[in-house]
């Protein structure tokens, strides 16, 4: 379900940016996806491909990268950034930490090559 919502957001961004369907073969949409999301990059790519194809944007490329999150260790007080799930502080090995999660998904940029 989130796959479809995110795919629709990407299509809306393409339309808002006035990307013509004829130029769609020269377009890459760069998106960020949280490691805490239930959506996997493969699933998002597949859903987007199906939806985009029916809308005339079948040649648009999707580049999905991990969205980093910040971790604050309660034991040593240090901050660290990660793109994959972690289970202990990389500095002191403590499992007593807080994770600051932001958005699960966002469109980073749309690259149109001339």
C-alpha positions in Angstrom: 0.0 0.0 0.0 2.8 2.5 0.8 4.5 1.4 -2.4 1.6 2.7 -4.3 1.4 5.9 -2.3 5.1 6.6 -2.9 4.9 5.7 -6.6 1.9 8.1 -6.9 4.0 10.9 -5.2 6.8 10.4 -7.7 4.4 10.6 -10.6 2.8 13.8 -9.2 6.3 15.3 -8.8 7.1 14.5 -12.4 3.8 16.1 -13.5 4.4 19.2 -11.3 7.8 19.6 -12.7 6.2 19.5 -16.2 8.3 16.5 -17.4 6.9 15.7 -20.8 6.2 12.1 -21.5 8.4 12.3 -24.6 11.4 13.3 -22.5 10.8 10.6 -19.9 13.6 8.4 -21.2 16.1 11.1 -20.1 14.8 11.4 -16.5 16.0 9.9 -13.2 14.1 10.4 -10.0 16.3 10.2 -6.9 14.4 9.1 -3.8 15.3 8.3 -0.2 13.7 5.5 1.7 14.0 4.9 5.4 15.4 1.6 6.6 12.5 1.5 9.1 9.9 1.6 6.2 8.0 -1.5 5.3 8.6 -0.6 1.7 11.6 -2.2 0.1 13.5 -0.6 -2.8 12.6 -3.5 -5.1 8.9 -3.3 -4.3 8.9 0.5 -4.9 10.7 0.1 -8.2 8.3 -2.6 -9.4 5.2 -0.6 -8.3 6.5 2.6 -9.9 7.4 0.8 -13.1 3.8 -0.6 -13.4 2.1 2.7 -12.6 4.5 4.9 -14.6 4.1 2.6 -17.7 0.4 3.2 -17.7 0.9 6.9 -17.4 3.4 7.2 -20.2 6.4 7.5 -18.0 7.7 4.0 -18.4 11.2 5.0 -19.3 11.7 7.1 -16.1 14.5 5.7 -14.0 14.2 5.4 -10.2 17.3 5.6 -8.0 16.4 4.6 -4.5 18.9 5.3 -1.7 18.8 4.7 2.0 17.6 7.6 4.2 20.0 8.1 7.1 18.8 8.4 10.7 20.5 9.8 13.8 21.2 7.7 16.9 21.9 9.2 20.3 23.5 6.9 22.9 22.3 7.4 26.4 25.4 5.7 27.8 28.2 7.7 26.2 26.2 10.6 24.9 27.6 10.4 21.4 25.6 10.9 18.2 26.0 8.7 15.1 24.3 8.5 11.7 23.2 5.3 10.0 21.5 4.0 6.9 20.9 0.5 8.2 19.3 -0.7 11.4 21.6 -0.8 14.4 21.4 -2.6 17.7 24.2 -1.0 19.7 26.2 2.1 19.9 29.2 2.0 17.5 31.3 3.8 20.1 30.6 2.0 23.4 28.5 -1.1 22.4 25.6 0.0 24.6 22.1 -1.0 23.6 20.7 2.0 25.5 20.0 4.6 22.7 17.4 6.7 21.1 16.7 6.8 17.4 15.4 10.0 15.7 13.3 8.9 12.8 12.2 11.5 10.3 10.3 10.9 7.1 10.1 7.4 5.7 10.2 8.6 2.1 11.0 11.7 0.2 12.0 12.7 -3.3 15.5 14.0 -3.3 15.7 15.3 -6.8 14.6 14.9 -10.4 17.5 14.8 -12.9 16.6 15.7 -16.5 19.4 15.0 -18.9 19.5 17.0 -22.1 
